[in-house]
């Protein structure tokens, strides 16, 4: 893919495309069709080709710059994001020697909530993209909360009122870029999260769309109707004319033309929902946890949104509109603010280890923490505690405490926090957990995975393919275009690398959780 956005052309969308017929004989040949997933993350853009077994065939990745113009502000250059993503498409095809004719369909997964506004005529961004981490709209959220609007926002969107989400970011841009609000109301501007921005560029401006998983992260989407909420648009100050059309996460969304070949764009999902789909968590009660810098835990709750009593988020998981299936699923979501980041703190803050890889053997060199607990509330406590003013603490230290005890306490803190989230989810969803599927960099830590299984009392299952976010986007696209016949067909290709069975007695696990909660109570600043 070379040149500007005009190098890709699109047809009008849902109608007019007939998917190629897939046969076993075709799939066994060296020219078997592949799926192309575009995985646009917070720090890099990637393109990954998957085969019919759900195995990555080739990967290309390009990083892009992070901008921090003021304390609490985080920005991206949307044009640079597009350039890096476009470059990875050309690179992954060239690196793998894959002709464009082998690409069966394309799926997109993306960093969520990051907000872009651009000129519909020129396709140029109006301002830098405001990243999901950005906190500049905290005063606006506070004002809405103090005015008594939090309850209706929670009821309609399933979200908490927080600058994390896109709605107040959109309003901020319209109010701070000269003339932007008037232009938006005239229909001259377009808003999108990163999935929408990439789709616009890939189709040379012919498609302005998003899917429910991304729309549900804006504070503007009514989970119950599956559409934008006029009441919320008016409340937050966003003109409907700026918004994309909402399409299925898996369906024939549109077409792009690449190197003279027409490709269906058939899958879109935000990164965490895409990972839930990539982990084949298709049934209510199935859950996945992504162990990264933080941890993102999602549980499929089926066709009805579940209201959380523990401050978890209710979110759209996906909408399927395929030749054989129409389905709308929801999820409960919770976040551990400091997951793998606690290992980075041991390395960079305390100097206890030189590399992150050293933490597991160091922690395994002792049989337990010697009574030490590390509560990594470096930026407060999230669900189920929601104490923004709490701060971290290392508790139970004695003269006999050594580096290994602290390392083990750090690893265990990740599992304790995730266990708290899962228990809250199970109570909200009224669904028993039978296993936890895991991905992310820290899931390679066997000690952590075993301790997680011990606390939960259910197997922790690590798949062979850890690229679950990209695999989810590919799976959504493949399902819509006949590459796979059904979610069950996809699930048959999901393979286990290792299953960690609980070995700790339930009494001991309960004791360990109670001790953890005592440690958490020591750092809290508000009542339970």
C-alpha positions as CSV (number, residue, x, y, z in Angstrom):
1,X,0.0,0.0,0.0
2,X,1.7,3.2,-1.1
3,X,0.9,6.9,-1.4
4,X,-1.9,8.7,0.3
5,X,-5.3,7.6,1.4
6,X,-6.5,7.9,-2.2
7,X,-4.6,4.7,-3.0
8,X,-7.5,2.8,-1.5
9,X,-10.9,3.0,-2.9
10,X,-14.1,1.7,-1.5
11,X,-17.5,0.6,-2.6
12,X,-20.6,1.7,-0.7
13,X,-20.6,-1.1,1.8
14,X,-22.9,-3.9,2.8
15,X,-24.3,-4.9,-0.5
16,X,-22.7,-6.2,-3.6
17,X,-19.9,-8.4,-2.2
18,X,-20.0,-12.2,-2.5
19,X,-17.5,-14.0,-0.4
20,X,-15.3,-16.7,-2.1
21,X,-16.4,-20.2,-1.4
22,X,-14.0,-22.0,1.0
23,X,-13.2,-25.7,0.5
24,X,-10.9,-28.0,2.4
25,X,-8.9,-28.7,-0.7
26,X,-8.3,-24.9,-1.2
27,X,-7.2,-24.5,2.4
28,X,-4.6,-27.3,2.1
29,X,-2.8,-25.6,-0.7
30,X,0.1,-23.1,-0.4
31,X,-2.2,-20.5,-1.9
32,X,-4.8,-20.9,0.8
33,X,-6.6,-17.6,1.7
34,X,-5.4,-15.7,4.7
35,X,-7.1,-13.1,7.0
36,X,-5.5,-9.7,7.6
37,X,-5.9,-8.1,11.0
38,X,-4.9,-4.5,11.6
39,X,-4.1,-4.1,15.3
40,X,-3.8,-0.4,16.1
41,X,-2.5,0.0,19.6
42,X,-1.5,2.8,22.0
43,X,2.2,2.8,21.1
44,X,2.4,0.9,17.8
45,X,0.5,-0.2,14.7
46,X,0.6,-3.8,13.6
47,X,-0.6,-6.0,10.8
48,X,-0.9,-9.7,11.2
49,X,-1.8,-12.4,8.7
50,X,-3.7,-15.5,10.1
51,X,-4.4,-18.8,8.4
52,X,-7.4,-21.0,8.7
53,X,-6.1,-22.6,12.0
54,X,-6.0,-19.2,13.6
55,X,-2.2,-19.2,13.5
56,X,-0.2,-16.1,12.8
57,X,1.6,-16.4,9.5
58,X,3.5,-13.0,9.5
59,X,3.6,-9.8,11.5
60,X,4.7,-6.3,10.8
61,X,4.9,-3.5,13.4
62,X,5.7,0.2,13.5
63,X,5.9,2.4,16.6
64,X,4.7,6.0,16.6
65,X,5.4,9.0,18.8
66,X,3.7,9.8,22.1
67,X,3.0,13.5,22.9
68,X,2.6,15.0,26.4
69,X,2.0,18.7,25.8
70,X,0.9,19.4,29.4
71,X,0.7,17.4,32.7
72,X,-2.2,15.0,32.3
73,X,-2.5,15.5,28.6
74,X,-1.6,12.6,26.1
75,X,-1.9,13.1,22.4
76,X,-1.2,11.2,19.1
77,X,-0.8,12.4,15.6
78,X,-3.6,10.7,13.8
79,X,-1.9,11.2,10.4
80,X,1.2,9.3,11.8
81,X,-1.0,6.5,13.1
82,X,-2.5,6.1,9.6
83,X,1.0,6.2,8.0
84,X,2.3,3.5,10.3
85,X,-0.7,1.3,9.9
86,X,-0.6,1.7,6.1
87,X,3.1,0.8,6.1
88,X,2.6,-2.4,8.1
89,X,0.1,-3.6,5.5
90,X,2.6,-3.4,2.7
91,X,5.4,-4.7,5.0
92,X,3.5,-7.8,6.2
93,X,2.5,-8.8,2.6
94,X,6.1,-8.3,1.4
95,X,7.7,-10.0,4.3
96,X,5.5,-13.1,3.9
97,X,5.6,-13.1,0.1
98,X,1.8,-13.1,0.2
99,X,0.1,-11.8,-3.0
100,X,-2.9,-9.6,-2.3
101,X,-5.1,-12.1,-4.0
102,X,-4.6,-14.5,-1.0
103,X,-6.1,-12.0,1.5
104,X,-9.7,-13.2,2.1
105,X,-10.9,-10.4,4.4
106,X,-9.7,-7.6,6.7
107,X,-10.5,-6.9,10.3
108,X,-9.6,-3.9,12.5
109,X,-9.0,-3.8,16.3
110,X,-7.9,-0.6,18.0
111,X,-7.0,1.3,21.1
112,X,-10.3,2.4,22.5
113,X,-11.7,5.9,23.5
114,X,-8.9,7.8,21.7
115,X,-10.6,10.7,19.9
116,X,-10.0,12.1,16.4
117,X,-12.0,14.9,14.6
118,X,-11.3,15.6,11.0
119,X,-12.4,17.7,8.0
120,X,-14.8,15.6,5.9
121,X,-13.7,17.3,2.7
122,X,-9.9,17.1,3.1
123,X,-9.6,14.2,5.4
124,X,-7.2,16.1,7.6
125,X,-7.3,16.0,11.4
126,X,-8.5,19.2,13.0
127,X,-6.2,18.8,16.0
128,X,-4.0,16.1,17.6
129,X,-5.9,13.0,18.7
130,X,-6.8,13.0,22.4
131,X,-5.6,9.6,23.8
132,X,-7.7,7.5,26.2
133,X,-5.2,8.1,29.0
134,X,-5.7,11.9,28.7
135,X,-7.2,13.6,31.8
136,X,-7.9,17.1,30.5
137,X,-11.7,16.8,30.7
138,X,-11.7,15.9,34.4
139,X,-13.3,19.3,35.4
140,X,-16.1,18.7,32.9
141,X,-16.8,15.3,34.3
142,X,-16.8,16.7,37.8
143,X,-19.3,19.4,36.7
144,X,-21.6,16.8,35.2
145,X,-21.4,14.7,38.4
146,X,-22.1,17.7,40.6
147,X,-25.1,18.6,38.5
148,X,-26.6,15.2,39.2
149,X,-26.1,13.6,35.8
150,X,-24.0,10.6,36.7
151,X,-27.0,8.2,37.4
152,X,-28.5,8.7,33.9
153,X,-25.2,8.3,32.2
154,X,-24.6,5.1,34.2
155,X,-28.0,3.8,33.4
156,X,-27.8,4.4,29.6
157,X,-24.2,3.7,28.9
158,X,-23.0,1.2,31.6
159,X,-20.0,3.5,32.2
160,X,-18.7,5.6,35.0
161,X,-18.4,9.3,34.4
162,X,-14.7,9.7,33.7
163,X,-12.4,11.5,31.3
164,X,-11.3,8.1,30.1
165,X,-14.2,8.0,27.6
166,X,-14.6,9.8,24.3
167,X,-17.7,12.0,24.8
168,X,-16.1,14.8,26.9
169,X,-13.0,14.7,24.7
170,X,-15.2,15.4,21.6
171,X,-16.9,18.3,23.4
172,X,-13.5,19.7,24.5
173,X,-12.2,19.7,20.9
174,X,-15.3,21.4,19.6
175,X,-15.0,24.1,22.3
176,X,-11.3,24.7,22.0
177,X,-10.6,24.6,18.2
178,X,-11.8,27.9,16.8
179,X,-15.0,27.5,14.7
180,X,-15.1,23.7,15.3
181,X,-18.5,23.6,17.0
182,X,-20.3,25.5,14.2
183,X,-18.6,23.5,11.5
184,X,-19.6,20.3,13.3
185,X,-23.2,21.3,13.5
186,X,-23.1,22.1,9.7
187,X,-21.9,18.5,9.1
188,X,-18.4,19.6,7.9
189,X,-16.5,17.6,10.5
190,X,-16.3,13.9,11.4
191,X,-15.6,12.2,14.7
192,X,-14.2,8.8,15.2
193,X,-12.3,6.5,17.5
194,X,-9.3,4.9,15.8
195,X,-11.3,2.2,14.1
196,X,-13.4,4.9,12.4
197,X,-10.4,6.9,11.4
198,X,-8.6,3.9,9.9
199,X,-11.8,2.9,8.0
200,X,-12.2,6.4,6.6
201,X,-8.6,6.4,5.4
202,X,-8.7,2.9,4.0
203,X,-11.9,3.7,2.0
204,X,-10.8,7.2,0.9
205,X,-13.6,8.7,2.9
206,X,-16.4,6.6,1.7
207,X,-17.2,4.9,5.0
208,X,-17.7,6.7,8.3
209,X,-18.6,3.9,10.6
210,X,-17.9,2.3,14.0
211,X,-19.1,-0.8,15.8
212,X,-20.9,-1.2,19.1
213,X,-17.8,-2.2,21.1
214,X,-16.2,1.1,20.3
215,X,-19.4,3.2,20.3
216,X,-20.1,1.9,23.8
217,X,-16.9,3.6,25.1
218,X,-18.0,7.1,24.2
219,X,-20.6,8.0,26.9
220,X,-22.9,8.7,24.0
221,X,-24.2,5.2,23.2
222,X,-27.4,3.7,24.7
223,X,-26.7,0.1,25.4
224,X,-30.4,-0.7,25.5
225,X,-31.3,0.7,22.1
226,X,-28.0,0.0,20.3
227,X,-27.9,3.6,19.0
228,X,-26.6,7.1,19.9
229,X,-28.6,8.7,22.7
230,X,-30.1,12.1,21.9
231,X,-30.3,12.8,25.6
232,X,-26.6,12.2,26.1
233,X,-25.6,14.1,23.0
234,X,-27.4,17.1,24.4
235,X,-26.1,16.7,27.9
236,X,-22.4,16.3,26.9
237,X,-22.6,18.8,24.0
238,X,-22.0,16.7,20.9
239,X,-23.8,17.3,17.6
240,X,-25.2,14.1,16.0
241,X,-24.0,15.2,12.6
242,X,-20.4,14.5,13.7
243,X,-21.0,10.9,14.6
244,X,-20.3,7.7,12.6
245,X,-22.9,5.2,11.6
246,X,-22.9,2.1,13.8
247,X,-22.4,-1.2,12.0
248,X,-22.0,-4.8,13.1
249,X,-18.7,-5.9,14.6
250,X,-18.8,-8.9,12.2
251,X,-20.5,-8.2,8.9
252,X,-19.9,-6.9,5.4
253,X,-19.0,-3.4,6.4
254,X,-17.5,-2.3,3.1
255,X,-14.7,-2.8,0.6
256,X,-11.3,-1.5,0.1
257,X,-9.3,-1.8,-3.1
258,X,-5.6,-2.7,-2.5
259,X,-3.2,-3.2,-5.4
260,X,-6.2,-3.5,-7.8
261,X,-7.9,-6.2,-5.7
262,X,-11.2,-5.8,-3.9
263,X,-11.1,-6.8,-0.2
264,X,-14.0,-6.9,2.2
265,X,-13.7,-5.0,5.4
266,X,-15.7,-7.4,7.6
267,X,-14.6,-7.0,11.3
268,X,-14.2,-4.1,13.8
269,X,-13.8,-4.3,17.5
270,X,-12.1,-2.4,20.3
271,X,-9.0,-4.2,21.6
272,X,-10.4,-5.7,24.8
273,X,-13.6,-7.0,23.2
274,X,-11.6,-8.3,20.3
275,X,-9.4,-10.2,22.7
276,X,-12.5,-11.7,24.4
277,X,-13.6,-12.9,20.9
278,X,-10.1,-14.1,20.0
279,X,-10.1,-16.2,23.2
280,X,-13.3,-17.8,21.9
281,X,-15.2,-16.7,25.0
282,X,-18.5,-17.1,23.2
283,X,-20.7,-18.3,26.0
284,X,-22.1,-16.3,28.9
285,X,-19.9,-16.7,32.0
286,X,-16.7,-17.2,30.0
287,X,-13.9,-14.7,30.9
288,X,-10.5,-13.6,29.8
289,X,-7.8,-11.6,31.6
290,X,-5.2,-9.7,29.7
291,X,-2.0,-9.3,31.9
292,X,-0.2,-6.2,30.6
293,X,0.9,-3.0,32.2
294,X,-2.5,-3.2,33.8
295,X,-5.0,-6.0,33.6
296,X,-8.2,-6.0,31.6
297,X,-10.7,-8.5,32.7
298,X,-13.9,-9.1,30.6
299,X,-16.7,-11.6,31.1
300,X,-19.3,-12.4,28.5
301,X,-22.7,-11.8,30.0
302,X,-24.8,-12.9,27.0
303,X,-27.5,-11.0,25.2
304,X,-28.6,-8.8,28.1
305,X,-26.5,-6.0,29.6
306,X,-25.8,-6.7,33.3
307,X,-25.8,-3.8,35.7
308,X,-22.8,-4.0,38.1
309,X,-23.2,-3.5,41.8
310,X,-19.4,-3.3,42.3
311,X,-18.5,-0.4,40.0
312,X,-17.6,-2.6,37.0
313,X,-18.3,-1.3,33.5
314,X,-21.0,-2.7,31.4
315,X,-20.0,-2.7,27.7
316,X,-21.0,-4.0,24.3
317,X,-18.9,-7.1,23.5
318,X,-19.9,-7.5,19.8
319,X,-22.7,-7.6,17.3
320,X,-22.6,-10.4,14.7
321,X,-24.5,-10.0,11.5
322,X,-23.3,-12.8,9.3
323,X,-25.0,-15.0,6.7
324,X,-25.9,-17.6,9.4
325,X,-26.1,-15.6,12.6
326,X,-27.4,-12.4,14.1
327,X,-26.3,-11.9,17.7
328,X,-25.7,-9.1,20.2
329,X,-23.5,-9.8,23.2
330,X,-22.5,-7.7,26.2
331,X,-19.7,-7.9,28.8
332,X,-18.7,-6.8,32.2
333,X,-15.3,-5.2,32.3
334,X,-12.9,-4.4,35.2
335,X,-9.4,-3.1,35.2
336,X,-6.4,-3.6,37.5
337,X,-4.5,-0.3,37.3
338,X,-1.1,-1.8,38.2
339,X,-0.5,-5.3,36.8
340,X,2.8,-5.9,35.1
341,X,3.7,-2.3,35.9
342,X,4.5,-3.5,39.5
343,X,7.4,-5.6,38.0
344,X,8.6,-2.5,36.1
345,X,8.6,-0.7,39.5
346,X,10.7,-3.4,41.0
347,X,13.2,-2.9,38.2
348,X,13.2,0.8,37.6
349,X,12.0,2.2,40.9
350,X,13.7,-0.1,43.4
351,X,16.5,-1.6,41.3
352,X,15.7,-5.1,42.8
353,X,16.0,-6.7,39.4
354,X,17.8,-5.8,36.2
355,X,15.2,-7.2,33.7
356,X,11.6,-8.1,34.0
357,X,12.5,-11.7,33.1
358,X,14.4,-12.0,36.4
359,X,11.3,-11.6,38.6
360,X,9.9,-15.1,38.3
361,X,13.1,-17.1,39.2
362,X,13.8,-14.6,42.0
363,X,10.2,-15.0,43.4
364,X,10.3,-18.8,43.0
365,X,13.5,-19.0,45.1
366,X,11.3,-18.7,48.2
367,X,8.3,-20.8,49.1
368,X,6.1,-17.8,50.2
369,X,6.3,-14.1,50.9
370,X,7.2,-14.5,54.5
371,X,4.1,-12.6,55.4
372,X,4.8,-9.6,53.2
373,X,2.0,-8.0,51.1
374,X,2.6,-5.4,48.4
375,X,-0.5,-3.3,47.6
376,X,0.4,-1.5,44.4
377,X,-2.1,1.3,44.7
378,X,0.3,3.7,43.0
379,X,-2.6,5.6,41.3
380,X,-5.4,4.6,43.7
381,X,-7.6,1.5,43.9
382,X,-10.1,0.6,41.2
383,X,-12.9,-1.8,41.3
384,X,-14.2,-3.1,43.6
385,X,-12.8,-0.5,46.0
386,X,-12.8,2.7,44.0
387,X,-10.5,4.8,46.2
388,X,-8.7,7.3,44.1
389,X,-6.7,8.6,47.0
390,X,-5.3,5.3,48.2
391,X,-1.6,4.9,47.8
392,X,0.7,1.8,47.7
393,X,2.2,0.1,50.6
394,X,4.7,-2.7,51.4
395,X,3.4,-4.4,54.6
396,X,4.6,-7.1,56.9
397,X,8.3,-6.4,56.4
398,X,10.6,-7.9,59.0
399,X,14.4,-8.1,59.4
400,X,14.2,-11.4,57.5
401,X,12.5,-10.0,54.5
402,X,14.6,-10.2,51.3
403,X,14.5,-9.3,47.7
404,X,12.8,-12.6,46.8
405,X,10.0,-12.1,49.3
406,X,9.2,-8.6,47.8
407,X,9.4,-10.0,44.3
408,X,6.9,-12.8,45.2
409,X,4.6,-10.3,46.9
410,X,4.6,-8.2,43.8
411,X,3.6,-11.1,41.5
412,X,1.0,-12.2,44.0
413,X,-0.5,-8.7,44.1
414,X,-1.4,-9.0,40.4
415,X,-3.3,-12.3,41.1
416,X,-5.0,-10.9,44.2
417,X,-6.3,-7.8,42.4
418,X,-7.6,-10.0,39.5
419,X,-9.3,-12.4,41.9
420,X,-11.2,-9.4,43.5
421,X,-12.4,-8.3,40.1
422,X,-13.5,-11.8,39.1
423,X,-15.5,-12.3,42.3
424,X,-17.3,-9.0,41.7
425,X,-18.0,-10.1,38.1
426,X,-19.4,-13.4,39.2
427,X,-21.7,-11.7,41.7
428,X,-22.9,-9.2,39.1
429,X,-23.4,-11.7,36.3
430,X,-24.8,-14.5,38.5
431,X,-22.6,-16.9,36.4
432,X,-20.2,-19.4,37.9
433,X,-16.7,-19.2,36.5
434,X,-15.4,-22.6,35.1
435,X,-12.1,-21.4,33.8
436,X,-10.1,-18.2,33.1
437,X,-8.5,-17.7,29.8
438,X,-5.4,-15.5,29.8
439,X,-3.2,-13.5,27.5
440,X,-0.8,-10.6,27.6
441,X,2.9,-10.5,28.3
442,X,2.8,-11.3,32.0
443,X,0.8,-14.5,31.4
444,X,4.1,-16.1,30.4
445,X,4.9,-16.0,34.2
446,X,4.1,-19.6,35.3
447,X,4.3,-18.7,39.0
448,X,1.7,-15.9,38.5
449,X,-0.6,-18.2,36.5
450,X,-0.4,-21.0,39.1
451,X,-1.1,-18.6,42.0
452,X,-4.0,-17.2,40.0
453,X,-5.5,-20.6,39.6
454,X,-5.0,-21.4,43.3
455,X,-6.9,-18.2,44.4
456,X,-9.8,-18.7,42.0
457,X,-10.2,-22.4,42.4
458,X,-10.6,-22.9,38.7
459,X,-8.2,-23.7,35.8
460,X,-6.3,-20.8,34.3
461,X,-5.8,-21.6,30.6
462,X,-3.1,-20.1,28.4
463,X,-3.6,-20.5,24.7
464,X,-0.9,-21.3,22.1
465,X,-1.7,-18.2,20.1
466,X,-1.2,-15.2,22.4
467,X,-2.0,-12.6,19.7
468,X,-5.6,-12.8,20.8
469,X,-6.5,-9.2,20.1
470,X,-5.6,-9.4,16.5
471,X,-7.0,-12.9,16.2
472,X,-10.3,-11.5,17.4
473,X,-10.4,-9.0,14.6
474,X,-9.5,-11.7,12.1
475,X,-12.1,-14.0,13.5
476,X,-14.8,-11.4,13.2
477,X,-13.9,-10.7,9.6
478,X,-13.6,-14.4,8.8
479,X,-17.0,-15.2,10.3
480,X,-18.7,-12.6,8.2
481,X,-17.2,-13.8,4.9
482,X,-17.6,-17.5,5.2
483,X,-14.0,-18.2,6.1
484,X,-15.4,-19.9,9.2
485,X,-19.0,-21.1,9.4
486,X,-19.8,-20.3,13.0
487,X,-18.2,-19.3,16.3
488,X,-18.1,-23.0,17.2
489,X,-15.9,-23.5,14.1
490,X,-13.6,-20.8,15.3
491,X,-13.5,-22.3,18.8
492,X,-12.3,-25.6,17.4
493,X,-9.1,-24.0,16.3
494,X,-8.4,-22.4,19.7
495,X,-5.6,-24.4,21.3
496,X,-4.3,-24.7,24.8
497,X,-0.6,-24.1,25.5
498,X,-0.8,-24.9,29.2
499,X,-3.6,-25.3,31.8
500,X,-2.8,-24.4,35.4
501,X,-5.0,-26.4,37.8
502,X,-5.6,-25.2,41.3
503,X,-3.6,-27.0,44.0
504,X,-4.4,-24.9,47.0
505,X,-7.2,-25.9,49.3
506,X,-10.2,-23.6,49.3
507,X,-9.7,-22.9,53.0
508,X,-6.1,-21.7,52.4
509,X,-7.2,-19.7,49.4
510,X,-9.9,-18.0,51.6
511,X,-7.3,-17.2,54.3
512,X,-4.9,-15.8,51.7
513,X,-7.7,-13.5,50.3
514,X,-8.7,-12.4,53.8
515,X,-5.1,-11.4,54.5
516,X,-4.9,-9.5,51.3
517,X,-8.1,-7.6,52.1
518,X,-6.6,-6.7,55.5
519,X,-3.6,-5.3,53.6
520,X,-5.9,-3.4,51.3
521,X,-7.8,-1.9,54.2
522,X,-4.5,-0.5,55.5
523,X,-4.1,1.7,52.5
524,X,-7.6,2.8,51.9
525,X,-8.7,6.4,52.7
526,X,-12.5,5.8,52.5
527,X,-14.9,3.5,54.2
528,X,-16.0,0.2,52.5
